[in-house]
Amino acid sequence: MTIKLHSRIAVAAVIAPLAVLAAACGSDDGGNAKDSSADPTTSSSAPTTDATTETPDPTETTDGPADPAGLDYVVGDTWHQADGDAVKLPGKHYDSAVVWDGQLVVTQWDGEVYSDATVIAEDGTVVDTFDTTSAVVVNDAGTTIAWIDTTGEVMTAWEGDQVSMGHVDLAAPGETIAYFAAAVIGGPNCYEVADGCQVFVNSGIGKPRSFDSHGVNDNPVASAIDFNDISADGLVTYVDQIDDDGSCSALVDLRRTSTKPLWKTCDFEANLISPDGSHVIGLPAYYDGLGVSDLAILDAKTGEATGRYGVEGGFSSNWAWSTDNRLVFDSYDGANWHLFAMTADGAITEFADPVKGEAEDSPFTLIRH
């Protein structure tokens, strides 16, 4: 195992490093739209059950905006924190965000291939900046982050220290990003003699891998071509097939001796797992353009849809779970951007003022926990 420490700035006894985030067939950062047909690959997975094709009707939104208490998000250059505080940030138009030990870690495209990351304290003070191949991933407890730096080191960091879990070759065809972090579990301390961690990384050419503190480097789900999310309890959502007609995805429990999925669906793309592990975001199995036309919440045990949102002629470009297990997402209606939250049963509320803007530029950055 390669160990490579990087310099960083200490603020309030917290050491801050670099950053990176999640990925998959439909979202390089777990919550941003992309073309699902970009990487045709066939599946070797044998599912236990097929998820139902029935979905509930889209739920109408309540008049808003509603009380945003308990939700955190970024609008332009303002971080709206869960306790109701609004903090000015040093920039705007961030691509991704996670909360790590009370700090906000955001990333922005560097204008060429990779991204710039910034660690920001609760009062808006910049703690650190650094380069990364993509966005930041954070463990479920919010105590450990992971990323791939621009030299190919698979990095992890926690309060007071950081360590490399291994190395990847960043050479890739065209403008493809060779590897980017999808998720990190374990921690907070990623040394083998302490808590240990496991980092899951996606490949721009459909060859995902994981790196752990014991030096093991493999793909724990052989049929996966993209990891979408991994929970602390070992639930994994992944894509195992993409073709011109769409994609197929599944959920597997790594705590079991078999990696046979609990369910598989070609009606949705199984995406981010809720903090309590009971539900999964379901994206359309096929989408392209600027975003997705509808979003669903799936039962993690069965893959069945329990709630759905969709607007004729509109789309969503960002989605994430709140800490209280609500699906938070933006939505464009042709003139204005809206921010909604949906509960598992499909109840929807709008909790921020609409923002007039262009279809290509959502003002909202959703925070992944």
GIZI-V120621 format. One record per helix or strand of 3 or more residues. SS is the DSSP state (H for helix, E for strand). FROM is the first residue (numbers start at 0). TO is the last residue. If there is no record, write none. Layout:
BEGIN
ss: <SS:SS>
from: <FROM:FROM>
to: <TO:TO>
END
This chain:
BEGIN
ss: <E:E:E:E:E:E:E:E:E:E:E:E:E:E:E:E:E:E:E:E:E:E:E:E:E:E>
from: <72:77:85:95:102:114:125:144:152:160:178:196:208:225:234:245:262:267:278:293:304:317:326:335:347:363>
to: <74:79:87:99:108:119:131:147:157:166:185:202:211:229:242:252:264:272:283:298:309:320:331:341:349:367>
END
